[in-house]
Amino acid sequence: MSISVYVREYGGPTVESYLGPGVEQLVVSSYGAPERFPLLSGIDTDDETVFNERQCKRLRDELHVLADEADDDVVRSAAHSLIELTQLLMGSERSVPAHRTLYFNGG
């Protein structure tokens, strides 16, 4: 079982994806501390979970904490890859991104 992660345009194509290892381990490690990782611990390893731009700002913070605390290099690498994906939903000072979602596909 693995979890794939996609950045998608609203009603449109996939912008970027992460299909590498470590996402499921990262998510499962958050289950033991839902008060610290409320968004990560809500990801369903067997179904779909979708985050919008505002949620990704908080999710990115949770991923930074897990990346800093992870003993496993695969989990740390997955956290950094997901942090990069969250950036694709964020606007910059000069631009506003298209409406995008971060889509976790478990199963």
N, C-alpha and C positions, 0 to 999 in steps of 0.2 A: 504494500500500500504506500502511496506517496501523494503529496499535495503539489499541484502545479499552480503557478501564480501568473496572472496576466494583468497588464494595464490595457484597458479598452476605452475607445472613444464611445461616448453615449450613442447607442444605436448604430455603431459603426465597427470599424476594424480593430484588431488587436494591434497595439502600438509596440509593445515589448512584452517579453515573458521571461520567467525563470522556471526552468524545469529540472534544475539540479537537485542534489541531495540536501538533506538537513532541515527542510521546512517542517516536516512532520515532527521531528525531534524537538525543534524550536517551539512549535505550538504546544506539544505535550508537556514540555518543561514549564510552560506558563500556567498549566492547569493547577499546579500546587500553590499558586499565589495570585488568585483572581483579583485581590484587592490591589496588587502592584501592577498587574497586567490585565486590566479589564477587557481590552479589545482583543489582545492575542488569545486570552483564555476563552474568548467567545467564538473562536474559529472552529468550525465543525470539520473534523478530519474525514468525515464520511459524506459530506454534502457541500453545497456552495455557500460561500460567505463573501459579501461584497462591502467595500468601504468607499466612501466618497472623499473628496478633497479635505474637508474639515476633519473627518475621522482620521485620515492619514497623517495629519499633523501630530495627533496624539499617538497613533500607532508607531510613527517614526521614533518618538521619544522612548516608547517601550522597547523597540528594537535596539536602540542605542544601549539601553540598560542591559538587555540580554546579551548583546555582543560583548560588552565590557565584562560581564560576569561569567560567560561561557567558558567551560574547561575544554570543550570539544571543538576542534578546529573546523569541523564540518558545519556545526551549528553556528559558529562565529561567522564563517564565510556566507552561510545562507542569510544571516541577519544583515550583513553588509550589502548583499545583493538585493534584499528586500528594501533596505533603506534607499538604495539607488532607484528602485522602482517607485517608491513613494514620491521621490523628487519629480517624477514625470507628471504628477498630479498637481504640483505646486506652481503657482504663478511666481514671476520674478518682479522686481521693481518696475521693469519696463513692459512686461506682458502678462496677460491673463491666459491661462491654459484653456484649451478646449475642455468641455465637460467630459471628464474621464472618471473611471472607477478602477479600483484595485480589486481584482476578482480572484479568490482562492477556490480552487476546484479540488475537493477531497475525494477520496475513493480509491 
